[in-house]
Every structure is written in structure tokens, then in C-alpha cells.
Amino acid sequence: MNKSYLITGANRGIGLALTKIIIKKGERVIALCRKLEEAGELLKISNTQSNLNVFKADVTKEDELIEISKSIDNIDFLICNAGIMGPRGGMNDKSANYENISEVLMTNVAGPFFTIKSFIGKLRESKNPKIAIISSRMGTQLHNGSDAYFYRASKAAVNNIMVSFSNELDQFNVPITSFHPGWVQTDMGGSHASLSPEESANSLFEQFQKLGEENTGKFYNYDGSEISF
Ligand SMILES: NC(=O)c1ccc[n+]([C@@H]2O[C@H](COP(=O)([O-])OP(=O)(O)OC[C@H]3O[C@@H](n4cnc5c(N)ncnc54)[C@H](OP(=O)(O)O)[C@@H]3O)[C@@H](O)[C@H]2O)c1
């Protein structure tokens, strides 16, 4: 039977590349994006591919996620991919204000929390449920960076949240892991990044297939090597 994947932030970048790869394999994708008017490519694919369904959802809006969960069947694999960079500079970056800091933390930390909470019921209906959070190596505590303070902090926080979920979801046999997707040529990663979105997504998809109970609570690179955080 075909597996069903739900992906947040699926209208561009890594989320779109993952969506395309997964539907090409004949699996079902429920693709979430916060603005349907900016989901042209996704909507075009969904016109010809019955295994792709597109829904509008901002991951910072729990009510939108809950509404979608009421209208779909079970999910086998939940991928929390949506994310933003926010202020990129050092301590004197003027854009590091209340509003922008809140947006990074709400999107990258509360976003996966709301997403998992909203869809856990649908995952528990699956025989082999799994959750992956697309985090970042920039969130590890041993680093020499002096930039993107709140992006780094958000990815450190979401890895911590992943561990809490792994402890709470253990009783339901739902493994959860986080992944660094590599440095990827997207709007966020920039054109000089080392991997194309397709290379990153292909590799992530390969790793997703290997996930089991033994991986829960851990953080992995896109090539499958474990990262300490
Ligand atoms: N690219 C890299 O090198 C790299 C490295 C490490 C980790 N990552 C992580 O990989 C993930 C995907 O990044 P990317 O490179 O593909 O970035 P991207 O090209 O900037 O795409 C980000 C996606 O997230 C969506 N998004 C942002 N805020 C959202 C919200 N509140 N609700 C729903 N969707 C939202 C965006 O939607 P809109 O189009 O509506 O803005 C877009 O679809 C992120 O979590 C990022 O932190 C990326």
C-alpha cells in the first residue's frame, strides 16, 4: 500500500523538492503551504497527479493545522520542514528586534510543535508512523559562528523539542528525529550552496526509509551520519 507523507513549507526549496521526489515514487503527499497564491508549481502538479493534495497552512497558526487534520486520512510520515532564517547578522543587526525574533521562534520552534500536536492523531492511525524535523547544523551548541543568533537558537530549541517529543511519543511507538539537510541552493541557502534541492531531498528521503525506534531522539546529517548536539 502507498505511504502518505505530510510536508510543511512545501511550495519552494527543500519542501518542494521532497514533494516532487515522493510523488514520483507513487506515494501520497499532503503538501502544506502558507500562501496558495505562491504555490503555483505545487498546484500545477496537483492538477495532473492525484497523489498530491495541497492545503493552505501557516505553521504558526495551530487552528489552520487542526482544521486540515480533520479533513484528511491517516499519515505515515510527517515532515516538519517550514522554516525561516530571520536576522542573519551579529549582535548589532538592527533587524534583530522583538517582531523578527518572535517570528523566527514562532516559525522554527512553535511551528513544528503545533504541527506534530495537530497531526499526531493521524499518525497514530498508521501502522508504521515516523516524524522528521528539518533542523540545522547551525543549531548545535559547539560552533564558532557569530551570526544568525536567533536562527541558531531556534534550531537548537527545536532539537530539544524533538527529544521531548521522542520521550512522550515512545509509549505510542512513533519515532521522531531531526535532520540537517546540508547546505542547499534555496532562497535560504543561496546560490553558492553545495547541494541542489534535489540532491538534498533525495538523500533525506533515503535516510527517512531507514528510520526506526532506534533512531528516535537523535539528530542526523542528510547523509545519515549522526550529529551530536
Ligand atoms: N537551505 C539550506 O541550506 C538549509 C540548511 C539547513 C537547514 N535548512 C532548513 O530546511 C528547511 C527548508 O529550508 P529551505 O532552504 O527550503 O528554505 P526556503 O527556500 O526559504 O523555503 C522555506 C519554506 O518554508 C515556508 N515557510 C516559512 N514560514 C512558514 C510558516 N510560518 N508557515 C508555513 N510555511 C512557512 C516557506 O513558505 P513561503 O514561500 O510562504 O515563505 C517556504 O515554503 C528550513 O527549516 C531550514 O531552516 C535549510
Ligand as a Chemical Component Dictionary entry (heavy atoms), coordinates in Angstrom:
data_LIG
# 
_chem_comp.id                   LIG 
_chem_comp.type                 NON-POLYMER 
_chem_comp.pdbx_formal_charge   0 
_chem_comp.three_letter_code    LIG 
# 
loop_
_chem_comp_atom.comp_id 
_chem_comp_atom.atom_id 
_chem_comp_atom.alt_atom_id 
_chem_comp_atom.type_symbol 
_chem_comp_atom.charge 
_chem_comp_atom.model_Cartn_x 
_chem_comp_atom.model_Cartn_y 
_chem_comp_atom.model_Cartn_z 
_chem_comp_atom.pdbx_ordinal 
LIG N1  N1  N 0  18.888 25.762 2.592 1  
LIG C1  C1  C 0  19.791 25.384 3.483 2  
LIG O1  O1  O 0  20.998 25.429 3.238 3  
LIG C2  C2  C 0  19.331 24.852 4.823 4  
LIG C3  C3  C 0  20.320 24.421 5.725 5  
LIG C4  C4  C 0  19.941 23.915 6.978 6  
LIG C5  C5  C 0  18.598 23.830 7.286 7  
LIG N2  N2  N 1  17.652 24.264 6.405 8  
LIG C6  C6  C 0  16.243 24.134 6.813 9  
LIG O2  O2  O 0  15.494 23.482 5.795 10 
LIG C7  C7  C 0  14.131 23.912 5.837 11 
LIG C8  C8  C 0  13.703 24.347 4.430 12 
LIG O3  O3  O 0  14.532 25.440 4.051 13 
LIG P1  P1  P 0  14.736 25.923 2.548 14 
LIG O4  O4  O 0  16.183 26.082 2.328 15 
LIG O5  O5  O -1 13.937 25.100 1.626 16 
LIG O6  O6  O 0  14.127 27.394 2.693 17 
LIG P2  P2  P 0  13.260 28.286 1.706 18 
LIG O7  O7  O 0  13.586 28.013 0.291 19 
LIG O8  O8  O 0  13.381 29.664 2.238 20 
LIG O9  O9  O 0  11.760 27.724 1.954 21 
LIG C9  C9  C 0  11.176 27.839 3.207 22 
LIG C10 C10 C 0  9.780  27.261 3.141 23 
LIG O10 O10 O 0  9.193  27.372 4.442 24 
LIG C11 C11 C 0  7.939  28.033 4.281 25 
LIG N3  N3  N 0  7.546  28.760 5.486 26 
LIG C12 C12 C 0  8.204  29.738 6.138 27 
LIG N4  N4  N 0  7.490  30.173 7.176 28 
LIG C13 C13 C 0  6.327  29.450 7.186 29 
LIG C14 C14 C 0  5.183  29.425 8.004 30 
LIG N5  N5  N 0  5.031  30.253 9.041 31 
LIG N6  N6  N 0  4.198  28.550 7.712 32 
LIG C15 C15 C 0  4.319  27.704 6.666 33 
LIG N7  N7  N 0  5.372  27.690 5.835 34 
LIG C16 C16 C 0  6.362  28.561 6.096 35 
LIG C17 C17 C 0  8.119  28.971 3.100 36 
LIG O11 O11 O 0  6.864  29.409 2.620 37 
LIG P3  P3  P 0  6.684  30.839 1.860 38 
LIG O12 O12 O 0  7.032  30.600 0.416 39 
LIG O13 O13 O 0  5.251  31.164 2.088 40 
LIG O14 O14 O 0  7.604  31.809 2.511 41 
LIG C18 C18 C 0  8.868  28.027 2.168 42 
LIG O15 O15 O 0  7.973  27.128 1.571 43 
LIG C19 C19 C 0  14.066 25.036 6.872 44 
LIG O16 O16 O 0  13.578 24.536 8.090 45 
LIG C20 C20 C 0  15.521 25.463 7.015 46 
LIG O17 O17 O 0  15.798 26.027 8.271 47 
LIG C21 C21 C 0  17.981 24.772 5.181 48 
# 
loop_
_chem_comp_bond.comp_id 
_chem_comp_bond.atom_id_1 
_chem_comp_bond.atom_id_2 
_chem_comp_bond.value_order 
_chem_comp_bond.pdbx_ordinal 
LIG N1  C1  SING 1  
LIG C1  O1  DOUB 2  
LIG C1  C2  SING 3  
LIG C2  C3  SING 4  
LIG C2  C21 DOUB 5  
LIG C3  C4  DOUB 6  
LIG C4  C5  SING 7  
LIG C5  N2  DOUB 8  
LIG N2  C6  SING 9  
LIG N2  C21 SING 10 
LIG C6  O2  SING 11 
LIG C6  C20 SING 12 
LIG O2  C7  SING 13 
LIG C7  C8  SING 14 
LIG C7  C19 SING 15 
LIG C8  O3  SING 16 
LIG O3  P1  SING 17 
LIG P1  O4  DOUB 18 
LIG P1  O5  SING 19 
LIG P1  O6  SING 20 
LIG O6  P2  SING 21 
LIG P2  O7  DOUB 22 
LIG P2  O8  SING 23 
LIG P2  O9  SING 24 
LIG O9  C9  SING 25 
LIG C9  C10 SING 26 
LIG C10 O10 SING 27 
LIG C10 C18 SING 28 
LIG O10 C11 SING 29 
LIG C11 N3  SING 30 
LIG C11 C17 SING 31 
LIG N3  C12 SING 32 
LIG N3  C16 SING 33 
LIG C12 N4  DOUB 34 
LIG N4  C13 SING 35 
LIG C13 C14 SING 36 
LIG C13 C16 DOUB 37 
LIG C14 N5  SING 38 
LIG C14 N6  DOUB 39 
LIG N6  C15 SING 40 
LIG C15 N7  DOUB 41 
LIG N7  C16 SING 42 
LIG C17 O11 SING 43 
LIG C17 C18 SING 44 
LIG O11 P3  SING 45 
LIG P3  O12 DOUB 46 
LIG P3  O13 SING 47 
LIG P3  O14 SING 48 
LIG C18 O15 SING 49 
LIG C19 O16 SING 50 
LIG C19 C20 SING 51 
LIG C20 O17 SING 52 
# 
